[in-house]
Amino acid sequence: MFNYKYLFLVALIPVLIIFSCCVTQDKQETIKIGFMAPLSGDMAVYGQSSKGGLQLAADDINYMIDGKKVEFIFEDSKCDAKSASEVANKLINIDGVKYILGFVCSSELLSTAPNAENAKVLTIGSATTSPALQTVGKYSFAMYPLDDFEAKLNAEFIVNKLGKKNVALLLCQSDWCKGYEKPFTETVKALGGNVAIIEFNEQNAKDLKTQLTKIKETEADVLFAVQYPEAYSNLVIQTKELELNVPVYVPQVLTEDSIRTMPGLLEGYYTVRAAKPGDQTQFLNRLKAKTGLPTPEIDLTAGRSYDALIMLKSAIEKANTLDTEIVKDVLLTVKYTGITGYHEFDKDGVPANANYEVFKVVNDQFVKQAQ
């Protein structure tokens, strides 16, 4: 007697084979991309903005690269080298990603680079600027010009435009802050200026009075202070308390939000930021809606995360493979004009060009300065 049970099993085999192929194909058709940045703490606005910019770029490409679906794994690296190293280990060795974007702080990318290099994981930092990034390996890229570009511009502006030649430095002890020291001091000296003193503080220091008192005693005529948000907020208050009445130049972290939260206190401060390529109103409105932040940050983080994903998409599609050994070489050739302007990498995977603007706070407004 014919056993219909066997007929059912025979008929089921092709279905199982097709189902198995589809599952395998779906798995192959997904590109997992890691993201790490400070999503909590004092630097959260930068990390959340960077995340939002990446998500907007993904929206605009329909979460597809070269016909493959993009899937993000978001992690909080806290602007801290140890946390970043732990997060990178998870993304690389547990989640199995071959691409990681984000990286607001230089320490995050520098601590990730050795692991990424060994695993051939391609990383792109949105706001990482330490000159040390030039030598960390072939798989590390940076979207923002390195500190040596900007440090020289800062020094030239202070000495030549402000006419201040006795300069004091106050630097936090992080890869970002310390990256300014050598190019800035060398340029000041080359222009005939003097570095009166260099003081260091913890990254999120609450009490800077010891360092500021020493600086005041030197009779320096300008203070160049590279600090993260919490420390520079204390710097603003404590310079007033100590009556350190000299111009203060704080690169990058002064924003419209800074003025809003400290009205009147930033009067006369100088800052520098990457030049805006044009009207960013539409992108800003989209970013606000995506992140829920009233004042998200574009120039350092969100716009560069957006541009990074678009450049990565271009490199993968030109390479016609997900093999990072090939994609990294193609990425070096990608030239792109996006939210934050023109981007082109040099042979070390860092920006080949830089364009900055200097601003002074006047009546609680940023006023662009002639350079």
C-alpha positions as CSV (number, residue, x, y, z in Angstrom):
1,M,0.0,0.0,0.0
2,F,1.4,3.4,-1.0
3,N,2.4,5.5,2.0
4,Y,1.2,9.1,1.5
5,K,3.3,10.3,4.4
6,Y,6.4,9.7,2.2
7,L,4.8,11.7,-0.6
8,F,4.2,14.6,1.7
9,L,7.9,14.5,2.8
10,V,9.1,14.4,-0.8
11,A,6.9,17.4,-1.6
12,L,8.1,19.3,1.4
13,I,11.8,19.0,0.6
14,P,11.9,21.6,-2.2
15,V,9.9,24.0,-0.1
16,L,12.4,23.6,2.8
17,I,15.3,24.1,0.3
18,I,13.7,27.3,-1.1
19,F,13.0,28.6,2.4
20,S,16.5,27.9,3.5
21,C,17.9,29.7,0.5
22,C,15.7,32.7,1.1
23,V,16.8,32.9,4.7
24,T,20.5,32.7,3.7
25,Q,20.0,35.2,1.0
26,D,18.2,37.7,3.3
27,K,21.1,37.3,5.8
28,Q,23.6,38.1,3.0
29,E,21.6,41.0,1.8
30,T,21.9,43.0,5.0
31,I,24.8,45.3,5.8
32,K,25.2,45.8,9.5
33,I,26.8,49.1,10.4
34,G,27.9,49.9,13.9
35,F,27.5,53.4,15.4
36,M,29.3,54.7,18.5
37,A,29.2,58.1,20.1
38,P,28.4,59.8,23.4
39,L,24.6,59.3,23.7
40,S,24.6,60.2,27.4
41,G,26.4,62.7,29.6
42,D,27.7,66.2,28.8
43,M,28.5,65.3,25.2
44,A,25.2,63.7,24.5
45,V,23.9,66.5,22.3
46,Y,26.8,65.8,19.9
47,G,26.3,62.1,19.9
48,Q,22.5,62.3,19.5
49,S,22.9,64.8,16.7
50,S,25.4,62.5,15.0
51,K,23.0,59.6,15.3
52,G,20.2,61.8,13.9
53,G,22.3,62.8,10.9
54,L,23.1,59.2,10.1
55,Q,19.4,58.2,10.3
56,L,18.5,61.1,7.9
57,A,21.1,59.8,5.4
58,A,19.7,56.3,5.8
59,D,16.1,57.7,5.2
60,D,17.3,59.4,2.0
61,I,18.9,56.2,0.6
62,N,15.9,54.1,1.7
63,Y,18.2,52.2,4.0
64,M,19.7,50.5,1.0
65,I,23.3,50.3,-0.3
66,D,24.1,48.4,-3.5
67,G,20.8,46.6,-3.3
68,K,21.4,45.5,0.3
69,K,19.4,46.6,3.4
70,V,21.3,48.7,6.0
71,E,20.9,47.8,9.6
72,F,22.4,50.0,12.4
73,I,23.6,48.9,15.8
74,F,23.8,52.0,18.0
75,E,26.1,52.1,21.1
76,D,26.9,54.8,23.7
77,S,30.7,55.2,23.9
78,K,30.5,58.2,26.3
79,C,33.4,60.2,24.9
80,D,35.7,57.9,26.9
81,A,38.5,55.7,25.6
82,K,37.8,52.8,27.9
83,S,34.1,52.7,27.2
84,A,34.8,53.1,23.5
85,S,37.2,50.2,23.5
86,E,34.6,48.0,25.2
87,V,31.8,49.0,22.8
88,A,34.1,48.5,19.8
89,N,34.9,45.0,21.0
90,K,31.2,44.2,21.2
91,L,30.4,45.6,17.8
92,I,33.4,43.8,16.1
93,N,33.6,40.5,17.9
94,I,29.9,39.9,18.9
95,D,27.8,41.8,16.4
96,G,30.2,41.1,13.6
97,V,30.1,44.5,12.0
98,K,32.6,45.5,9.3
99,Y,31.8,49.2,9.3
100,I,31.5,51.6,12.3
101,L,30.5,55.3,12.0
102,G,30.0,58.1,14.6
103,F,33.0,58.8,16.8
104,V,32.4,62.3,18.2
105,C,35.6,62.3,20.4
106,S,39.1,61.5,19.1
107,S,39.7,59.2,22.1
108,E,36.8,57.0,20.9
109,L,38.3,56.4,17.5
110,L,41.9,56.2,18.7
111,S,41.1,53.5,21.2
112,T,39.0,51.6,18.7
113,A,41.6,51.7,15.9
114,P,43.9,48.8,17.0
115,N,41.0,46.4,17.2
116,A,39.4,47.6,14.0
117,E,42.8,47.4,12.2
118,N,43.3,43.8,13.2
119,A,39.7,42.8,12.2
120,K,39.8,44.9,9.0
121,V,36.8,47.0,10.2
122,L,36.4,50.3,8.4
123,T,35.7,53.2,10.8
124,I,34.7,56.8,9.9
125,G,34.8,59.5,12.6
126,S,32.4,62.5,12.2
127,A,34.1,64.9,14.6
128,T,37.4,63.2,15.4
129,T,40.3,65.7,14.9
130,S,43.4,64.5,16.7
131,P,46.6,64.6,14.5
132,A,47.3,61.1,15.8
133,L,44.6,59.8,13.5
134,Q,47.1,60.1,10.6
135,T,49.1,57.1,11.9
136,V,46.5,54.7,13.5
137,G,46.0,52.5,10.5
138,K,44.6,52.1,7.0
139,Y,41.0,51.4,8.1
140,S,40.4,54.6,10.1
141,F,38.9,57.7,8.4
142,A,38.0,61.2,9.7
143,M,35.4,63.6,8.2
144,Y,36.5,66.7,10.1
145,P,39.8,68.5,9.4
146,L,42.5,67.6,12.0
147,D,43.5,69.9,14.8
148,D,46.8,70.9,13.2
149,F,44.9,72.7,10.4
150,E,42.8,74.6,12.9
151,A,45.5,75.2,15.5
152,K,47.6,77.0,13.0
153,L,44.7,79.2,11.9
154,N,43.9,80.0,15.6
155,A,47.5,81.0,16.3
156,E,47.7,83.2,13.2
157,F,44.4,84.9,14.1
158,I,45.5,85.5,17.7
159,V,48.9,86.9,16.8
160,N,48.3,88.7,13.5
161,K,44.6,89.8,13.8
162,L,44.2,90.3,17.6
163,G,47.8,91.5,18.0
164,K,48.2,89.3,21.1
165,K,51.7,87.8,21.4
166,N,51.9,86.6,25.0
167,V,49.7,83.5,24.9
168,A,48.5,81.2,27.7
169,L,47.2,77.7,27.0
170,L,44.7,75.7,29.1
171,L,44.2,72.2,27.7
172,C,42.2,69.3,28.9
173,Q,43.9,66.0,29.2
174,S,42.3,64.2,26.2
175,D,43.5,63.3,22.7
176,W,41.4,66.1,21.2
177,C,42.7,68.9,23.5
178,K,46.3,67.8,23.5
179,G,46.3,67.6,19.7
180,Y,46.4,71.4,19.6
181,E,49.5,71.9,21.7
182,K,52.3,71.3,19.2
183,P,51.0,73.0,16.0
184,F,49.5,75.9,18.0
185,T,52.7,76.7,20.0
186,E,55.0,76.2,17.1
187,T,52.9,78.6,15.0
188,V,52.8,81.3,17.8
189,K,56.6,81.1,18.1
190,A,57.1,81.2,14.4
191,L,55.1,84.4,14.2
192,G,57.2,86.1,16.9
193,G,54.8,85.4,19.8
194,N,55.5,83.8,23.2
195,V,53.8,80.9,25.0
196,A,53.7,82.2,28.5
197,I,52.4,79.0,30.1
198,I,50.7,75.7,29.3
199,E,48.3,74.3,31.9
200,F,46.4,71.0,31.9
201,N,43.1,69.9,33.5
202,E,40.9,66.9,33.7
203,Q,38.5,66.5,30.8
204,N,35.4,67.5,32.8
205,A,37.1,69.5,35.5
206,K,34.8,71.5,37.8
207,D,37.6,73.6,39.5
208,L,40.0,75.4,37.3
209,K,41.0,78.1,39.7
210,T,44.5,76.7,40.4
211,Q,45.4,76.7,36.7
212,L,43.7,80.1,36.0
213,T,45.5,81.7,39.0
214,K,48.9,80.6,37.5
215,I,47.8,81.9,34.1
216,K,46.9,85.3,35.6
217,E,50.3,85.6,37.3
218,T,52.0,85.3,33.9
219,E,50.3,88.5,32.7
220,A,49.4,86.7,29.4
221,D,47.4,88.9,27.1
222,V,45.1,86.2,25.7
223,L,43.9,82.7,26.9
224,F,43.6,79.9,24.4
225,A,41.5,77.2,26.1
226,V,40.6,73.9,24.5
227,Q,37.9,72.3,26.7
228,Y,34.9,70.0,26.6
229,P,31.5,71.5,27.5
230,E,31.4,71.0,31.3
231,A,34.9,72.3,31.9
232,Y,34.5,75.3,29.7
233,S,31.3,76.3,31.4
234,N,33.2,76.3,34.7
235,L,36.0,78.2,32.9
236,V,33.6,81.0,31.9
237,I,32.4,81.5,35.5
238,Q,35.8,81.2,37.2
239,T,37.6,83.6,34.9
240,K,35.1,86.2,35.9
241,E,35.5,85.3,39.6
242,L,39.3,85.7,39.3
243,E,39.0,88.8,37.2
244,L,41.2,87.3,34.5
245,N,40.3,90.1,32.1
246,V,41.9,89.0,28.8
247,P,40.3,87.8,25.6
248,V,39.4,84.1,25.7
249,Y,39.5,81.9,22.6
250,V,37.7,78.6,22.9
251,P,37.6,76.5,19.6
252,Q,34.6,74.5,18.5
253,V,32.4,74.0,21.5
254,L,30.9,77.5,21.7
255,T,27.4,77.3,20.2
256,E,24.2,79.3,20.1
257,D,23.0,77.0,22.8
258,S,26.0,78.1,24.9
259,I,25.0,81.7,24.7
260,R,21.4,80.8,25.5
261,T,22.3,79.0,28.7
262,M,25.0,81.5,29.8
263,P,23.6,84.9,28.6
264,G,26.0,87.8,29.0
265,L,28.9,85.6,30.3
266,L,30.4,84.8,26.9
267,E,30.7,88.4,25.8
268,G,34.0,89.0,23.9
269,Y,34.8,85.3,23.6
270,Y,36.2,84.0,20.3
271,T,35.6,80.7,18.7
272,V,36.2,78.9,15.4
273,R,34.2,76.4,13.4
274,A,34.2,74.8,10.0
275,A,32.7,77.2,7.4
276,K,29.1,76.5,6.4
277,P,28.7,75.7,2.7
278,G,25.2,77.2,2.4
279,D,21.8,77.4,3.9
280,Q,21.2,74.4,6.3
281,T,17.7,75.4,7.4
282,Q,15.9,72.5,5.8
283,F,18.4,69.9,7.1
284,L,18.2,71.5,10.6
285,N,14.4,71.3,10.7
286,R,14.6,67.6,9.6
287,L,17.2,67.0,12.3
288,K,15.1,68.6,15.0
289,A,12.2,66.4,14.1
290,K,14.4,63.2,14.0
291,T,16.2,63.8,17.3
292,G,13.7,65.8,19.3
293,L,16.5,68.2,20.2
294,P,15.7,71.9,20.2
295,T,19.2,72.9,19.1
296,P,21.0,69.9,17.5
297,E,24.5,70.3,16.3
298,I,25.2,70.2,12.6
299,D,28.7,71.2,11.6
300,L,30.7,69.0,13.8
301,T,28.6,65.9,14.0
302,A,25.1,65.5,12.3
303,G,26.1,66.8,8.9
304,R,29.3,64.9,8.8
305,S,27.6,61.6,9.9
306,Y,25.2,62.2,7.0
307,D,28.0,62.8,4.6
308,A,30.0,59.9,5.9
309,L,27.2,57.4,5.1
310,I,26.7,58.8,1.6
311,M,30.5,58.6,0.9
312,L,30.6,55.0,2.3
313,K,27.6,54.1,0.0
314,S,29.4,55.5,-3.0
315,A,32.6,53.6,-2.1
316,I,30.8,50.2,-1.6
317,E,28.9,50.6,-4.9
318,K,32.0,51.6,-6.8
319,A,33.9,48.7,-5.3
320,N,31.0,46.3,-6.0
321,T,31.8,44.4,-2.9
322,L,31.6,44.6,0.9
323,D,35.2,43.5,1.3
324,T,36.6,46.3,3.5
325,E,40.1,45.7,2.1
326,I,38.8,46.9,-1.3
327,V,36.3,49.4,0.0
328,K,38.8,51.4,2.0
329,D,41.0,51.9,-1.1
330,V,38.0,53.1,-3.1
331,L,36.9,55.4,-0.3
332,L,40.2,57.2,-0.6
333,T,39.2,58.2,-4.1
334,V,35.6,59.4,-3.3
335,K,35.0,63.2,-3.7
336,Y,31.7,64.5,-2.4
337,T,30.0,67.8,-1.7
338,G,27.3,67.3,0.9
339,I,25.7,68.9,4.0
340,T,29.0,70.1,5.4
341,G,30.7,71.0,2.1
342,Y,33.3,69.4,0.0
343,H,35.0,66.2,1.2
344,E,38.1,64.5,-0.1
345,F,40.5,62.3,1.9
346,D,44.3,62.3,1.7
347,K,46.4,59.1,1.6
348,D,46.0,58.7,5.4
349,G,42.2,58.8,5.3
350,V,41.9,62.3,6.8
351,P,40.5,65.5,5.2
352,A,42.8,66.9,2.5
353,N,41.2,70.4,2.8
354,A,40.0,72.7,5.5
355,N,37.9,75.9,5.6
356,Y,37.2,77.7,8.8
357,E,35.4,80.8,10.1
358,V,36.3,82.8,13.3
359,F,33.5,84.4,15.4
360,K,33.3,86.8,18.3
361,V,30.4,86.9,20.8
362,V,29.0,90.4,20.6
363,N,25.7,91.2,22.4
364,D,25.0,87.5,22.8
365,Q,25.3,86.9,19.0
366,F,28.1,85.3,17.0
367,V,29.7,87.9,14.7
368,K,32.0,86.7,11.9
369,Q,35.5,88.1,12.0
370,A,37.8,89.0,9.1
371,Q,40.7,86.6,8.8
